[in-house]
Amino acid sequence: MRNLLYRLIGSKIKPEPIILLFDSCEAASEIAFMLRGEWNGYNGVAIDVDKIDEIAIDTTANLMQAKWCYQGVSQTLLDILIVDKFLHLYGIGERHFYNTNLRCAELSSLDLTGIHLSYAFLNLANLSHTNLSKSDFTAADISQANLSDCNLSKSILLGANLQNTNLSHANLKGANLNYARLNNANLSEADLRGAKLSYTDLKIANLEGALY
């Protein structure tokens, strides 16, 4: 990461800000003020590349008793979010849960329309019969999860890991599955009409009875 930062700083092209993610919206808001970054209204803070100081970030995060990571890191630093707390936050209007850790969560037969779970960890979770239409799962890990009979119509699953996932009878109409990994996934009887499948990995996937 630091080598990349140094290259960007030395470039004449003004680089995009670096996005930091924190484990609460409150912490992100306070830390944005302390680090003179830009709070996105949720749990993210944008900081100019030439102002990134990991010691300062660690100091302010410790002061707020918060954990942080760079957006898009391969391993989350966030603790598992308790399902009851997650559902409460969704119920009061929160929709953005970037990098959230919901491994093995029981989330079946719910209405979670329009939720944002980019870079989230949902592997081994049960989301069967849940309405997830118009949601964002960009680069999320949903491997070995149960998504049977769920509604993912018009959702974004760009680059998502869906290996060994059960998507039987799932509604994926109009979903963006570009670059997604669906190898060994169960897509039997799934509705893929209108889905984007550019560079999608479908090796050994079960497509028996699927519509596309």
C-alpha positions in Angstrom: 0.0 0.0 0.0 2.8 2.5 0.9 4.7 1.9 -2.3 1.5 2.6 -4.2 0.9 5.8 -2.2 4.5 7.0 -2.9 4.0 6.4 -6.7 0.7 8.3 -6.7 2.2 11.2 -4.7 5.1 11.5 -7.2 2.7 11.5 -10.2 1.6 14.7 -11.8 -1.9 13.3 -12.1 -4.0 14.1 -9.0 -4.9 10.7 -7.5 -8.3 9.8 -6.2 -8.7 10.0 -2.4 -8.0 6.9 -0.3 -11.2 5.5 1.4 -10.9 4.4 5.0 -13.6 2.2 6.6 -14.4 2.2 10.3 -16.6 -0.1 12.4 -19.2 2.6 13.2 -20.7 5.6 11.5 -20.1 7.7 14.6 -16.4 6.9 14.7 -16.1 7.7 11.0 -17.7 11.1 11.5 -15.5 12.1 14.4 -12.3 10.8 12.8 -13.1 12.6 9.5 -13.2 15.8 11.5 -9.9 15.1 13.4 -8.1 14.0 10.2 -9.6 16.7 8.0 -11.0 14.1 5.8 -14.4 13.9 4.1 -17.1 11.7 5.8 -19.4 9.9 3.4 -22.3 9.9 5.9 -21.8 6.3 6.7 -18.7 4.4 7.9 -16.2 5.8 5.3 -13.8 8.6 5.3 -12.0 9.9 2.1 -8.5 11.3 2.7 -6.1 12.8 0.1 -3.2 10.5 -0.7 -0.6 13.0 0.4 -2.3 13.3 3.8 -2.4 9.6 4.6 -0.6 9.0 7.9 -1.2 5.5 9.3 0.2 6.5 12.8 -2.3 9.4 13.0 -5.1 7.1 11.8 -4.2 4.5 14.4 -4.0 7.2 17.1 -7.4 8.7 16.3 -9.0 5.2 15.9 -7.7 4.1 19.3 -9.0 7.3 20.8 -12.5 6.5 19.5 -12.0 2.8 20.3 -12.7 2.0 16.7 -11.2 -0.4 14.2 -10.4 0.6 10.6 -9.2 -0.8 7.3 -8.7 0.4 3.7 -11.7 0.0 1.4 -11.4 -3.2 -0.6 -8.8 -5.0 1.5 -8.9 -8.7 1.2 -9.3 -9.3 4.9 -11.7 -7.4 7.0 -10.7 -6.0 10.4 -14.3 -5.7 11.6 -15.9 -7.9 14.2 -18.9 -10.1 13.3 -22.0 -7.9 13.4 -24.7 -9.4 15.6 -27.7 -10.2 13.4 -30.2 -8.4 15.8 -28.1 -5.2 15.7 -27.8 -5.5 11.9 -31.6 -5.9 11.5 -32.2 -3.0 13.9 -30.0 -0.7 11.9 -31.7 -1.7 8.7 -35.1 -1.2 10.3 -34.3 2.4 11.2 -33.1 3.2 7.7 -29.4 2.3 7.5 -28.6 0.7 4.1 -24.8 0.9 3.9 -22.9 -1.9 5.5 -19.5 -1.9 3.7 -17.0 -4.6 4.8 -19.5 -5.9 7.3 -18.8 -9.3 8.7 -21.9 -11.5 8.6 -20.4 -14.9 8.3 -22.8 -17.7 9.0 -25.6 -15.2 9.7 -29.2 -16.5 9.7 -31.0 -14.0 7.4 -33.7 -16.1 5.7 -37.2 -14.9 4.7 -36.5 -11.2 5.2 -37.0 -8.1 3.1 -33.5 -6.4 2.7 -34.3 -4.5 -0.5 -31.7 -2.0 -1.6 -29.0 -3.0 1.0 -25.4 -2.2 0.3 -23.0 -5.0 1.3 -20.0 -4.2 -0.9 -16.9 -6.1 0.3 -19.0 -7.8 3.0 -18.3 -11.3 4.3 -21.5 -13.4 4.0 -19.9 -16.8 3.4 -21.9 -19.7 4.9 -24.8 -17.3 5.6 -28.5 -18.4 5.1 -30.3 -15.8 2.9 -32.8 -18.2 1.4 -36.2 -16.7 0.4 -34.9 -13.2 1.3 -35.7 -10.2 -0.9 -32.4 -8.6 -1.9 -33.5 -6.9 -5.1 -31.7 -3.7 -6.1 -28.9 -4.4 -3.6 -25.1 -4.0 -4.0 -22.8 -6.9 -3.3 -19.7 -5.6 -5.2 -16.7 -7.8 -4.4 -18.6 -9.5 -1.5 -17.6 -13.0 -0.3 -20.9 -15.0 -0.4 -19.2 -18.4 -0.9 -21.0 -21.5 0.4 -24.0 -19.4 1.3 -27.6 -20.4 0.9 -29.4 -18.0 -1.5 -32.0 -20.5 -2.7 -35.3 -18.9 -3.7 -34.0 -15.4 -3.0 -34.8 -12.3 -5.0 -31.6 -10.7 -6.4 -33.2 -9.0 -9.4 -31.4 -5.9 -10.6 -28.7 -6.4 -7.9 -25.0 -5.7 -8.4 -22.8 -8.7 -7.8 -19.8 -7.4 -9.7 -16.7 -9.4 -8.8 -18.6 -11.2 -6.0 -17.3 -14.6 -4.8 -20.3 -17.0 -5.1 -18.3 -20.3 -5.3 -20.2 -23.3 -4.0 -23.2 -21.1 -3.3 -26.8 -22.4 -3.5 -28.7 -20.2 -5.9 -31.3 -22.7 -6.9 -34.6 -21.0 -7.9 -33.1 -17.6 -7.3 -34.4 -14.6 -9.2 -31.3 -13.0 -10.9 -33.2 -11.1 -13.6 -31.2 -8.1 -14.7 -28.5 -8.7 -12.1 -24.9 -7.6 -12.8 -22.7 -10.7 -12.4 -19.8 -9.4 -14.4 -16.5 -10.9 -13.2 -18.3 -12.9 -10.5 -17.0 -16.3 -9.4 -19.9 -18.8 -9.7 -17.8 -22.0 -10.2 -19.5 -25.0 -8.6 -22.5 -22.9 -7.7 -26.0 -24.4 -7.8 -28.0 -22.3 -10.3 -30.6 -24.9 -11.1 -34.0 -23.4 -12.0 -32.5 -19.9 -11.5 -33.8 -17.0 -13.6 -30.8 -15.3 -15.3 -32.8 -13.5 -18.0 -31.2 -10.1 -18.7 -28.3 -10.8 -16.3 -24.9 -9.4 -17.2 -22.4 -12.3 -17.4 -19.2 -10.9 -18.9 -16.1 -12.6 -17.6 -18.2 -14.6 -15.1 -16.7 -17.9 -14.0 -19.3 -20.6 -14.3 -17.0 -23.6 -14.3 -18.8 -26.8 -13.0 -21.9 -24.6 -12.1 -25.2 -26.4 -12.1 -27.4 -24.6 -14.7 -30.0 -27.4 -15.1 -33.4 -25.8 -15.8 -32.0 -22.2 -15.5 -33.5 -19.5 -17.7 -31.1 -17.2 -19.5 
